[in-house]
Every structure is written in structure tokens, then in C-alpha cells.
Amino acid sequence: MKIYICKSKPTDRKFCFVSRHMSALSAPMTRGFALLPLMEEKGAKRVDLEIDEDQGGLELPDLVGTRLNYLIMRTAVAETIEEKFNLGPHEVAPAALINKKERVHSTDYTVVNPHGRLECIDPNRSDLDGGEEIFVKIFGKWALKGDTIPTDRDIFRVKGLPSGYFFTERLVEFIGEQKYTNFEFGDVTVS
């Protein structure tokens, strides 16, 4: 099975872009921890994300680009993917894009939050930092070990990589067929 990394960065500057988000909700969205219980504890009905009008535009894409390792999709896209594909343990949370004047730009978004990180790094073909845990060096090369890649889910995160979401070939093909906007994928080396 071929695997791709989803590059959740802007592919076209006309689309909305989120470059910062400082709140208690940041850690779960970045690291794959449970988000909904924290939202309930904080009394948050949705995740408010400020769009960066300097780095991006105002047009609404199907995948919002970000530097923050969040997976922000148009709600209908997230619902379709969740219905047709296996995301493993995950949660979805309503989100809104907010402009610099703190006005709502769109409430038609969802944060898709796959839980945890899977151990898939091939230590023999990756540049690793020393230490007890496997962690790929910043700007280091890496590869995934084929027999450890899950076959039961179509989106997952990898332990040892600080960011990135991995999509199966069947999901990438579906996204392309649907012509969803602002998705960009990179090849992944699998040993």
C-alpha cells in the first residue's frame, strides 16, 4: 500500500491560512490528544482559528493551510471522509475561521483529530536524534517501515515526527477524484 504525507500548507495564497493559535486547545490538536473533553471543560462550543490575511487570502478551501499541525477541513469534506474511510481512533470538533477584527469569516469547518501516534519509523533508514525515544532529527531524512504501517486506517500520525498526517493511497485518490481544494501530498519512502 502506498502512503502519502498531507502537506497542510497553503498551495495557493488566495485561500485562507491559519498561522497561529494560542489556546489550551492547541496541544490536543497538535499532538493527537483528546480534544472534546477539554473543549467541554473550557465551555468551548467550537475551535476559533484566526486566519492570517498576510500569508493567505479570504477564499474558503476544502483544507485550510496551517503551520500548526492541525487538520482543518470543510465540514462536508470531513463528514464524507469520515463516512467512507476508516480514521481509527479520532474525533472531530466544530471550528470557525475568525478574521483579525475578530469577526467570523466561516463556521463551515471541522478539526479532524486522529488520536495518538503510531510507531512506523524505520530506524535503519532515518536520521534519528539520540535518546531513549525514536525522534527524527530536524530536517533529517526518514522512512516508514512497511510492515508497521496500519492497514486498518486511512489517516494517521507517526511517532517520532513532530508534524504531518499520513493518508492512504485510496484516500488520496478519492480526494483527487472529488477535486477537493488545497490538498497537497508528498511521497513517503516505505522500506
C-alpha positions as CSV (number, residue, x, y, z in Angstrom):
1,M,0.0,0.0,0.0
2,K,1.3,3.4,-0.9
3,I,1.3,6.2,1.7
4,Y,1.4,9.9,1.3
5,I,2.0,12.8,3.7
6,C,-0.6,15.5,3.7
7,K,1.1,18.9,3.5
8,S,-1.3,21.2,5.3
9,K,0.3,24.3,4.0
10,P,-1.1,26.9,1.6
11,T,-1.0,25.7,-2.0
12,D,-2.5,29.0,-3.3
13,R,-2.3,32.3,-1.5
14,K,-5.9,33.1,-2.4
15,F,-7.0,30.5,0.2
16,C,-7.4,31.1,4.0
17,F,-4.4,30.2,6.1
18,V,-4.0,29.8,9.9
19,S,-0.5,30.6,11.2
20,R,-1.1,30.8,14.9
21,H,-3.5,29.7,17.6
22,M,-2.7,30.3,21.2
23,S,-5.1,28.5,23.5
24,A,-5.5,25.5,25.7
25,L,-6.9,23.6,22.7
26,S,-3.6,23.8,20.8
27,A,-1.8,20.8,22.4
28,P,-4.6,18.3,21.6
29,M,-4.9,19.4,18.0
30,T,-1.1,19.3,17.5
31,R,-0.3,16.1,19.3
32,G,-3.4,13.9,18.9
33,F,-4.7,14.0,22.4
34,A,-8.4,14.1,23.2
35,L,-9.8,17.5,22.3
36,L,-13.6,17.3,23.0
37,P,-13.3,16.7,26.8
38,L,-11.0,19.8,27.0
39,M,-13.5,21.8,25.0
40,E,-16.3,20.8,27.3
41,E,-14.2,21.6,30.4
42,K,-13.4,25.1,28.9
43,G,-17.0,25.6,27.8
44,A,-15.9,26.0,24.2
45,K,-18.6,25.1,21.6
46,R,-16.1,25.3,18.7
47,V,-12.4,25.9,18.0
48,D,-11.9,29.5,16.8
49,L,-8.9,29.8,14.4
50,E,-7.6,33.2,13.4
51,I,-6.9,33.5,9.7
52,D,-3.6,35.1,8.6
53,E,-4.6,37.7,6.0
54,D,-0.9,38.5,5.3
55,Q,0.0,34.8,4.5
56,G,-3.3,33.8,2.9
57,G,-6.4,35.2,1.3
58,L,-10.0,35.1,2.1
59,E,-11.2,32.3,-0.3
60,L,-12.5,29.2,1.6
61,P,-10.7,26.0,0.7
62,D,-11.6,22.4,1.5
63,L,-8.4,22.0,3.5
64,V,-7.2,25.1,5.4
65,G,-3.5,25.5,5.3
66,T,-1.6,25.9,8.6
67,R,1.9,25.7,10.1
68,L,0.4,24.3,13.3
69,N,-0.1,20.6,12.5
70,Y,-3.9,20.9,12.6
71,L,-6.1,19.1,10.2
72,I,-8.8,21.7,9.4
73,M,-11.4,20.6,6.7
74,R,-14.6,22.0,5.4
75,T,-17.3,20.2,7.4
76,A,-18.9,18.4,4.4
77,V,-15.5,17.1,3.3
78,A,-14.6,15.8,6.8
79,E,-18.1,14.2,7.1
80,T,-17.7,12.4,3.7
81,I,-14.2,11.2,4.5
82,E,-15.3,10.0,8.0
83,E,-18.2,8.2,6.4
84,K,-16.3,6.5,3.6
85,F,-12.9,5.8,5.2
86,N,-11.5,4.4,8.4
87,L,-9.9,7.0,10.5
88,G,-9.1,4.8,13.5
89,P,-9.5,6.4,17.0
90,H,-10.2,10.1,16.3
91,E,-12.6,12.9,17.0
92,V,-14.0,15.8,15.0
93,A,-14.7,19.2,16.5
94,P,-16.5,22.2,15.0
95,A,-14.3,25.1,14.0
96,A,-14.7,28.7,12.8
97,L,-12.3,30.9,10.9
98,I,-12.0,34.3,12.5
99,N,-10.5,37.4,10.9
100,K,-8.2,39.9,12.5
101,K,-11.2,42.1,13.5
102,E,-12.4,39.0,15.5
103,R,-15.4,38.6,13.1
104,V,-16.4,35.2,12.0
105,H,-15.3,34.5,8.4
106,S,-16.8,31.0,8.2
107,T,-18.2,28.4,10.6
108,D,-18.2,25.7,7.9
109,Y,-15.1,23.9,9.3
110,T,-14.1,20.9,11.4
111,V,-10.9,19.9,13.1
112,V,-10.2,16.3,12.4
113,N,-8.1,14.9,15.2
114,P,-6.6,11.4,14.8
115,H,-5.6,10.2,18.3
116,G,-2.1,9.1,19.1
117,R,0.9,8.5,17.0
118,L,1.9,5.1,15.6
119,E,5.3,3.6,15.7
120,C,6.2,3.3,12.0
121,I,9.6,4.9,11.6
122,D,12.3,2.7,10.1
123,P,15.3,3.4,12.4
124,N,17.7,2.0,9.8
125,R,16.7,4.4,7.1
126,S,16.1,7.5,9.2
127,D,18.2,10.2,10.7
128,L,17.4,10.0,14.4
129,D,18.3,12.1,17.4
130,G,20.0,10.2,20.2
131,G,17.9,9.4,23.2
132,E,15.5,6.8,24.6
133,E,12.7,7.6,22.2
134,I,12.8,7.5,18.4
135,F,12.7,11.0,17.1
136,V,13.7,12.1,13.6
137,K,16.3,15.0,13.5
138,I,15.0,18.3,12.4
139,F,15.4,18.4,8.6
140,G,16.6,14.8,8.8
141,K,15.6,12.1,6.3
142,W,13.2,9.4,7.3
143,A,11.3,6.4,6.0
144,L,8.4,4.3,7.3
145,K,8.8,0.6,7.9
146,G,6.3,-1.1,5.7
147,D,5.2,-3.9,8.0
148,T,4.4,-1.5,10.8
149,I,2.1,0.8,8.7
150,P,-1.5,0.2,9.8
151,T,-3.8,-1.3,7.2
152,D,-6.9,-0.6,9.2
153,R,-6.9,3.2,8.9
154,D,-6.7,5.8,6.2
155,I,-5.3,8.8,8.2
156,F,-2.7,8.5,11.0
157,R,0.2,10.3,12.7
158,V,3.6,8.9,13.2
159,K,5.6,8.8,16.4
160,G,9.0,10.4,16.1
161,L,7.8,13.0,13.5
162,P,6.8,16.4,15.0
163,S,4.2,17.0,12.4
164,G,2.3,15.5,9.5
165,Y,-0.7,13.4,8.7
166,F,-0.3,10.3,6.6
167,F,-3.0,9.3,4.1
168,T,-3.5,6.0,2.3
169,E,-3.4,5.9,-1.5
170,R,-7.1,5.1,-1.7
171,L,-8.0,8.3,0.3
172,V,-5.6,10.4,-1.8
173,E,-7.2,9.1,-5.0
174,F,-10.7,9.9,-3.6
175,I,-9.7,13.5,-2.7
176,G,-8.3,13.9,-6.2
177,E,-11.5,12.5,-7.8
178,Q,-13.7,14.8,-5.7
179,K,-11.4,17.8,-6.7
180,Y,-11.2,19.0,-3.1
181,T,-9.2,22.2,-2.9
182,N,-5.9,23.0,-1.2
183,F,-4.8,19.4,-0.6
184,E,-1.2,18.7,-1.4
185,F,0.5,15.4,-0.9
186,G,4.2,14.3,-0.8
187,D,5.6,10.9,-1.4
188,V,6.6,8.8,1.5
189,T,9.6,6.4,1.5
190,V,8.5,3.0,2.7
191,S,11.0,0.2,3.3
